[in-house]
Amino acid sequence: MAGNDGFDRKDAAGAMAPVDATVPRPSRGSRRGLDWFVFFVADVQTGFGAFVAVFLTTQRWTQVDIGLVLTVSGLVGLVGQVPLGAFVDSVRSVRATAAVALTAIGVSAFAFAAWPIFPVVLASRVLHAAASCIVSFAIVSLSLGLAGPAGMSERLGRNAAFASAGTGIAAAVMGLCGQYLSSQAVFFLAAALVAPALFALTRIRAQEIRPAPAAPRREGGGLKASLAGLALLARNRTLVVFAGCIAMFHLANAAMLPLAASMVTLRSSQAATLMVAAAVIVPQLTVTVLSPWMGRAAQRWGRRPFLILGFVALAIRAFLFSLTGEPQLLVAFQVLDGVSATVLGVLVPLTVADLARGSGHFNLAQGLVGCAMGIGAAVSTILAGFVADSFGSYAAFTTLAAVAAAGLVLITLTMPETRPAEETA
């Protein structure tokens, strides 16, 4: 169902109206609006990365409690992926939905900083997890609506570049805030950055967003449509394989930087915030440089070779982290995180778009893959926390390296190419 955001409309009899083939090319204003929306959303979300572990460690939280909060929020993100994906498929205004969700993220950031006690921190993380799912779906939906299937690869590369630039700049500013003010100030800044993100969202013209395919009429609506869509997507073997591979990636990756941040914080809490900022900035600069090229290259040479490259970079980085705890070296190794982030940032939504094309369940498919990410990330943080508390940080990094190697084998042996034949350059 759709309204003036460009999604399909139904006539009085309930039949889907034909898609208007004369939808104009998106204006420069709409394209720039999406660019800056992605940029400022990344700014807001940066505060909820590794800075969480630093802030809670300075508040004398244990690694188990930090892992518990991160795991619970990860589980909320996991459970919410599928229903929230179906929800975004059905909303009348993706832009309005994104605005409400982004505002909720700002509220959660403010509450997290103002009242760092367990109930408030847990509630803010839960709210953030659910709202972040919606914002992520909305960004990809708006991207597909503006660029269309043929332009999706290049658009996603552009999104990743702006997101990485936003993350890198925000990490630098937040690192300075943490160093010269307090780690608490990071989250107040994240809340304030919601305002420019909302302004950028208003610059995207609703009438320029192309219609999205609708779900088949026989599926009905609401819960029935979601269940029918799930059954349809579950029969897509390649989508299931891809979701499994992505789960393995996040199982190895999610706990790596928070674990390194906690390790450095225990040595020197003053240096930790700057180290985390540098460890975020390095990969984001890498992503900013590589992402536009990645979008074009994936269109020319296909998705599979670059997916394998992303897993290779992850496995090497995890192994290197297991060898040293020197902050300078950990920051240098983050270049490999930039390679993996480039690959995943562009190719996950692009591959989902390939596999869900024409199904009417694009966001639901995103939700399924996001659910796999959530499983991997949630298990990663609790697993790494347990191994680190029991056997030490280096043992935890070795465990993550072994998981990354297993994921590399899985994707190499099981994942086929998904680029549609008609898009071959």
ChimeraX attribute file (.defattr): number of C-alpha atoms within 10 A of each C-alpha:
attribute: neighborCount
match mode: 1-to-1
recipient: residues
	/A:1	18
	/A:2	18
	/A:3	16
	/A:4	16
	/A:5	23
	/A:6	25
	/A:7	26
	/A:8	21
	/A:9	20
	/A:10	15
	/A:11	10
	/A:12	8
	/A:13	6
	/A:14	9
	/A:15	10
	/A:16	17
	/A:17	11
	/A:18	11
	/A:19	15
	/A:20	11
	/A:21	8
	/A:22	7
	/A:23	14
	/A:24	12
	/A:25	13
	/A:26	18
	/A:27	13
	/A:28	10
	/A:29	13
	/A:30	21
	/A:31	19
	/A:32	15
	/A:33	20
	/A:34	26
	/A:35	22
	/A:36	23
	/A:37	27
	/A:38	27
	/A:39	25
	/A:40	27
	/A:41	27
	/A:42	25
	/A:43	28
	/A:44	27
	/A:45	24
	/A:46	26
	/A:47	24
	/A:48	20
	/A:49	15
	/A:50	22
	/A:51	27
	/A:52	22
	/A:53	26
	/A:54	27
	/A:55	26
	/A:56	20
	/A:57	19
	/A:58	17
	/A:59	13
	/A:60	9
	/A:61	16
	/A:62	14
	/A:63	20
	/A:64	15
	/A:65	16
	/A:66	21
	/A:67	25
	/A:68	17
	/A:69	21
	/A:70	23
	/A:71	22
	/A:72	18
	/A:73	23
	/A:74	26
	/A:75	20
	/A:76	21
	/A:77	30
	/A:78	25
	/A:79	17
	/A:80	22
	/A:81	30
	/A:82	22
	/A:83	18
	/A:84	21
	/A:85	25
	/A:86	26
	/A:87	18
	/A:88	24
	/A:89	26
	/A:90	19
	/A:91	16
	/A:92	18
	/A:93	19
	/A:94	25
	/A:95	22
	/A:96	16
	/A:97	17
	/A:98	23
	/A:99	22
	/A:100	14
	/A:101	22
	/A:102	25
	/A:103	18
	/A:104	19
	/A:105	28
	/A:106	26
	/A:107	19
	/A:108	27
	/A:109	28
	/A:110	20
	/A:111	20
	/A:112	24
	/A:113	23
	/A:114	15
	/A:115	13
	/A:116	16
	/A:117	14
	/A:118	14
	/A:119	11
	/A:120	16
	/A:121	20
	/A:122	19
	/A:123	17
	/A:124	24
	/A:125	26
	/A:126	21
	/A:127	21
	/A:128	25
	/A:129	24
	/A:130	22
	/A:131	25
	/A:132	21
	/A:133	24
	/A:134	26
	/A:135	23
	/A:136	18
	/A:137	27
	/A:138	24
	/A:139	20
	/A:140	22
	/A:141	21
	/A:142	21
	/A:143	23
	/A:144	25
	/A:145	21
	/A:146	29
	/A:147	20
	/A:148	17
	/A:149	16
	/A:150	13
	/A:151	16
	/A:152	24
	/A:153	28
	/A:154	22
	/A:155	27
	/A:156	27
	/A:157	28
	/A:158	24
	/A:159	27
	/A:160	31
	/A:161	28
	/A:162	26
	/A:163	27
	/A:164	32
	/A:165	24
	/A:166	27
	/A:167	28
	/A:168	27
	/A:169	20
	/A:170	27
	/A:171	29
	/A:172	19
	/A:173	16
	/A:174	30
	/A:175	28
	/A:176	18
	/A:177	19
	/A:178	24
	/A:179	17
	/A:180	11
	/A:181	12
	/A:182	17
	/A:183	26
	/A:184	25
	/A:185	22
	/A:186	29
	/A:187	30
	/A:188	21
	/A:189	21
	/A:190	27
	/A:191	25
	/A:192	15
	/A:193	19
	/A:194	23
	/A:195	14
	/A:196	14
	/A:197	24
	/A:198	21
	/A:199	15
	/A:200	21
	/A:201	22
	/A:202	16
	/A:203	16
	/A:204	25
	/A:205	20
	/A:206	21
	/A:207	16
	/A:208	20
	/A:209	25
	/A:210	26
	/A:211	24
	/A:212	26
	/A:213	18
	/A:214	20
	/A:215	22
	/A:216	16
	/A:217	11
	/A:218	9
	/A:219	14
	/A:220	12
	/A:221	15
	/A:222	12
	/A:223	13
	/A:224	12
	/A:225	18
	/A:226	22
	/A:227	15
	/A:228	17
	/A:229	21
	/A:230	17
	/A:231	11
	/A:232	14
	/A:233	21
	/A:234	14
	/A:235	10
	/A:236	12
	/A:237	12
	/A:238	18
	/A:239	22
	/A:240	17
	/A:241	17
	/A:242	21
	/A:243	22
	/A:244	20
	/A:245	27
	/A:246	24
	/A:247	24
	/A:248	25
	/A:249	30
	/A:250	26
	/A:251	27
	/A:252	30
	/A:253	26
	/A:254	21
	/A:255	27
	/A:256	22
	/A:257	21
	/A:258	23
	/A:259	23
	/A:260	25
	/A:261	26
	/A:262	26
	/A:263	20
	/A:264	21
	/A:265	21
	/A:266	13
	/A:267	10
	/A:268	11
	/A:269	19
	/A:270	18
	/A:271	15
	/A:272	26
	/A:273	30
	/A:274	19
	/A:275	21
	/A:276	29
	/A:277	26
	/A:278	22
	/A:279	27
	/A:280	29
	/A:281	26
	/A:282	21
	/A:283	26
	/A:284	30
	/A:285	19
	/A:286	23
	/A:287	31
	/A:288	24
	/A:289	17
	/A:290	20
	/A:291	29
	/A:292	22
	/A:293	17
	/A:294	25
	/A:295	27
	/A:296	20
	/A:297	17
	/A:298	23
	/A:299	21
	/A:300	14
	/A:301	14
	/A:302	20
	/A:303	25
	/A:304	18
	/A:305	13
	/A:306	21
	/A:307	26
	/A:308	19
	/A:309	15
	/A:310	22
	/A:311	29
	/A:312	19
	/A:313	21
	/A:314	29
	/A:315	24
	/A:316	16
	/A:317	24
	/A:318	26
	/A:319	19
	/A:320	17
	/A:321	25
	/A:322	18
	/A:323	13
	/A:324	13
	/A:325	15
	/A:326	11
	/A:327	19
	/A:328	12
	/A:329	13
	/A:330	23
	/A:331	22
	/A:332	14
	/A:333	20
	/A:334	23
	/A:335	22
	/A:336	21
	/A:337	27
	/A:338	27
	/A:339	24
	/A:340	27
	/A:341	23
	/A:342	30
	/A:343	27
	/A:344	20
	/A:345	22
	/A:346	29
	/A:347	24
	/A:348	20
	/A:349	24
	/A:350	27
	/A:351	23
	/A:352	23
	/A:353	24
	/A:354	19
	/A:355	21
	/A:356	20
	/A:357	16
	/A:358	14
	/A:359	18
	/A:360	16
	/A:361	28
	/A:362	30
	/A:363	30
	/A:364	27
	/A:365	30
	/A:366	27
	/A:367	28
	/A:368	24
	/A:369	27
	/A:370	28
	/A:371	24
	/A:372	25
	/A:373	25
	/A:374	28
	/A:375	23
	/A:376	25
	/A:377	27
	/A:378	26
	/A:379	21
	/A:380	27
	/A:381	27
	/A:382	22
	/A:383	19
	/A:384	28
	/A:385	24
	/A:386	17
	/A:387	17
	/A:388	20
	/A:389	14
	/A:390	11
	/A:391	11
	/A:392	14
	/A:393	22
	/A:394	20
	/A:395	17
	/A:396	24
	/A:397	28
	/A:398	19
	/A:399	19
	/A:400	30
	/A:401	24
	/A:402	15
	/A:403	21
	/A:404	27
	/A:405	20
	/A:406	17
	/A:407	25
	/A:408	23
	/A:409	14
	/A:410	18
	/A:411	21
	/A:412	16
	/A:413	8
	/A:414	11
	/A:415	20
	/A:416	14
	/A:417	14
	/A:418	17
	/A:419	20
	/A:420	13
	/A:421	7
	/A:422	7
	/A:423	12
	/A:424	11
	/A:425	10
